[in-house]
Amino acid sequence: MDELKSIMEKFADSGWELIAAPARAWLEGRGSREALASAIRQADRECGSCGCELDPLYKKALELI
């Protein structure tokens, strides 16, 4: 759970609202798992191979949630 929390904090701080908003909601205990997973899958499709530090975190987060 600590690893997932750490990933969600990185997503929340990313500045990319696609994943930042659902990650913040999850961290605050008000977001749904389904909405979070959907946002992460979309982020992975749109940016999952750009080479940034978030790329490997999308797949890892999906494994953990």
C-alpha positions as CSV (number, residue, x, y, z in Angstrom):
1,M,0.0,0.0,0.0
2,D,2.9,2.4,0.7
3,E,4.1,1.9,-2.9
4,L,0.7,2.7,-4.3
5,K,0.4,5.8,-2.1
6,S,3.8,6.9,-3.3
7,I,2.8,6.5,-6.9
8,M,-0.5,8.3,-6.3
9,E,1.4,11.2,-4.7
10,K,3.6,11.5,-7.8
11,F,0.6,11.5,-10.0
12,A,-1.1,14.1,-7.9
13,D,1.9,16.3,-8.1
14,S,2.4,15.8,-11.8
15,G,0.4,18.8,-12.9
16,W,-1.4,16.7,-15.5
17,E,-5.0,16.9,-14.4
18,L,-5.9,13.7,-16.3
19,I,-4.1,11.7,-13.5
20,A,-3.6,14.4,-10.9
21,A,-7.3,14.9,-10.0
22,P,-8.2,11.2,-9.7
23,A,-5.0,10.5,-7.7
24,R,-5.8,13.4,-5.3
25,A,-9.3,12.1,-4.9
26,W,-8.0,8.6,-4.1
27,L,-5.5,10.0,-1.6
28,E,-8.3,11.9,0.1
29,G,-10.4,8.8,0.3
30,R,-13.1,10.1,-2.0
31,G,-12.2,8.7,-5.4
32,S,-13.4,5.4,-6.9
33,R,-11.0,2.7,-7.9
34,E,-12.7,2.4,-11.3
35,A,-12.3,6.1,-12.0
36,L,-8.7,6.0,-11.0
37,A,-7.9,2.9,-13.1
38,S,-9.7,4.5,-16.1
39,A,-7.6,7.7,-15.8
40,I,-4.4,5.7,-15.4
41,R,-5.1,3.5,-18.5
42,Q,-5.9,6.7,-20.5
43,A,-2.7,8.3,-19.3
44,D,-0.7,5.2,-20.3
45,R,-2.3,5.2,-23.8
46,E,-1.6,8.9,-24.3
47,C,1.8,9.2,-22.7
48,G,3.0,5.8,-21.5
49,S,6.0,5.7,-23.8
50,C,7.3,9.3,-23.8
51,G,10.2,8.5,-21.6
52,C,9.2,10.4,-18.5
53,E,9.5,9.1,-15.0
54,L,5.7,8.4,-14.9
55,D,5.7,5.9,-17.8
56,P,6.6,2.8,-15.7
57,L,4.3,3.9,-12.9
58,Y,1.1,3.6,-14.9
59,K,1.4,-0.1,-15.3
60,K,2.7,-0.6,-11.7
61,A,-0.2,1.4,-10.3
62,L,-2.7,-0.7,-12.3
63,E,-1.2,-3.8,-10.8
64,L,-1.5,-2.5,-7.3
65,I,-5.0,-1.1,-7.3
